[in-house]
């Protein structure tokens, strides 16, 4: 991992970006959770699950080579396995919560909370000169315009669906660039990241369709009640 020396101190821009991004994401998740009337323990549990899953997952390729317990300064992280680990533990958290949080709400919350992480990673890539990686770190931020614009009000689940779709697109575009990329389990990281993001998109799309189908009868009953004399 490249470092920047400041006197006797060596700063790892990627590591610093992850640390600041995770810290900011937690407080943003709490703020969003309060606005959506989600309990703080529920938000903390979901955020912690995503964080643990990402850390453990990102270290799995290194663990397969017997390098899991390397010093943090020498860590090799796999973004694709980090995303996969986060998704698996988020789903486990939802299972433990026994329906206390809809999948659409959960992933919209995580998508918004992840914004600072992608911003800090983008800054780190600029500092290190990893310009090819910006296509992956910046594209998932574009859906935030849906939340920032007063004219656009995304429906439940649309924010995360669009963010993961753009993440997949960015990963596959990064794969097409000539710049060298990392590998995990013998495959390029952008290809693996794109495939994981596509799987998440399919899961979210099916979940949104099911939630809309389940909500339809309730909406019809409410309309009948309102029209009754």
SVG drawing of the C-alpha trace seen along z (x, -y; Angstrom):
<svg xmlns="http://www.w3.org/2000/svg" viewBox="-72 -21 83 42">
<polyline fill="none" stroke="black" stroke-width="0.4" points="0.0,0.0 1.4,-3.4 2.1,-5.8 2.7,-9.5 5.5,-10.5 5.0,-13.5 8.1,-13.8 8.5,-10.5 4.9,-9.5 3.7,-7.4 0.1,-7.9 -1.7,-5.3 -4.3,-7.4 -6.6,-4.4 -6.5,-3.3 -7.2,-6.8 -10.0,-7.2 -11.6,-4.0 -11.2,-5.0 -12.7,-8.5 -15.4,-7.1 -16.6,-4.5 -16.7,-6.9 -18.7,-9.5 -21.0,-6.8 -22.0,-5.7 -23.1,-9.2 -24.8,-9.7 -26.7,-6.4 -27.9,-7.5 -29.1,-10.8 -30.9,-9.1 -32.3,-6.5 -33.8,-9.2 -35.4,-10.9 -36.9,-7.6 -38.0,-6.9 -35.8,-3.8 -34.5,-3.0 -30.9,-3.7 -30.2,-0.1 -31.6,1.2 -29.5,-1.3 -26.3,-0.5 -26.9,3.3 -27.2,3.0 -24.2,0.6 -22.0,2.9 -23.1,5.9 -22.2,4.3 -18.8,3.1 -17.8,6.5 -18.9,8.3 -16.9,5.8 -13.7,6.2 -13.9,10.0 -14.8,10.4 -12.1,8.0 -9.5,10.1 -10.7,13.5 -8.5,13.7 -5.5,13.0 -6.7,15.5 -6.8,18.2 -3.1,17.6 -2.4,17.7 -2.0,13.9 -5.1,13.0 -3.1,11.9 -0.7,9.6 -0.1,6.1 -2.8,3.7 -0.2,1.6 0.4,4.6 -3.2,5.5 -4.3,6.4 -8.0,5.7 -10.5,7.1 -13.3,4.7 -15.4,7.4 -15.2,9.8 -15.7,6.8 -19.0,6.0 -20.0,9.7 -19.2,10.0 -21.2,6.8 -24.2,8.1 -24.1,11.5 -24.0,10.0 -26.6,7.4 -28.9,10.2 -28.0,12.1 -28.9,9.0 -32.2,8.7 -32.9,12.4 -32.1,11.8 -34.3,8.7 -37.2,10.9 -38.7,8.4 -38.1,5.2 -36.6,3.6 -37.6,3.9 -34.9,4.9 -35.5,1.7 -35.2,-0.5 -32.1,1.4 -30.2,1.0 -31.3,-2.6 -29.9,-3.4 -26.6,-1.6 -26.4,-3.3 -26.7,-6.8 -24.4,-5.9 -21.7,-4.7 -21.6,-8.1 -18.8,-9.5 -16.7,-6.4 -16.9,-6.7 -16.1,-10.4 -13.0,-9.8 -11.9,-6.9 -12.2,-9.2 -10.0,-11.8 -7.4,-9.1 -7.4,-7.9 -6.8,-11.4 -3.9,-11.8 -2.3,-8.5 -2.9,-9.1 -5.3,-6.1 -7.4,-8.0 -8.8,-4.8 -10.4,-3.8 -12.5,-7.0 -15.0,-5.6 -15.8,-3.0 -15.8,-5.3 -17.7,-8.2 -20.5,-6.5 -22.4,-5.1 -22.6,-8.7 -24.7,-9.9 -28.0,-8.7 -27.6,-11.0 -29.0,-13.7 -32.3,-12.0 -32.1,-12.8 -30.6,-16.3 -33.0,-17.5 -36.3,-18.8 -38.0,-17.9 -37.0,-14.2 -38.5,-11.9 -37.3,-8.3 -39.6,-5.6 -38.5,-3.0 -35.6,-1.0 -35.0,-3.0 -31.9,-4.8 -30.0,-1.6 -31.1,0.1 -29.7,-2.7 -26.5,-3.0 -25.7,0.7 -26.6,0.6 -24.1,-2.3 -21.5,-0.5 -21.8,2.5 -21.5,0.3 -18.5,-1.5 -16.8,1.8 -17.3,3.1 -16.1,-0.1 -13.0,0.0 -12.4,3.5 -12.3,2.2 -9.6,-0.4 -6.0,0.5 -4.8,-0.4 -3.7,2.6 -6.1,3.8 -5.9,6.2 -6.9,9.8 -8.8,12.1 -9.3,15.9 -7.7,15.6 -10.1,13.0 -9.8,9.2 -11.2,7.3 -13.5,5.0 -15.1,8.1 -15.8,9.7 -17.1,6.4 -19.4,5.9 -20.7,9.5 -21.5,9.0 -23.2,5.7 -25.3,7.3 -26.5,10.0 -27.4,7.3 -29.4,5.5 -31.3,8.6 -32.1,9.3 -33.3,5.7 -35.4,5.6 -37.2,8.8 -37.6,7.6 -39.1,4.3 -41.5,6.1 -42.6,8.3 -43.0,5.3 -45.1,3.5 -47.3,6.6 -47.8,7.0 -48.6,3.3 -51.2,3.3 -54.1,5.0 -53.5,2.7 -53.7,-0.4 -56.9,1.0 -58.5,1.6 -57.6,-1.9 -59.2,-3.4 -62.4,-1.4 -62.4,-2.6 -62.0,-6.2 -64.8,-6.0 -67.2,-4.3 -70.0,-6.6"/>
</svg>
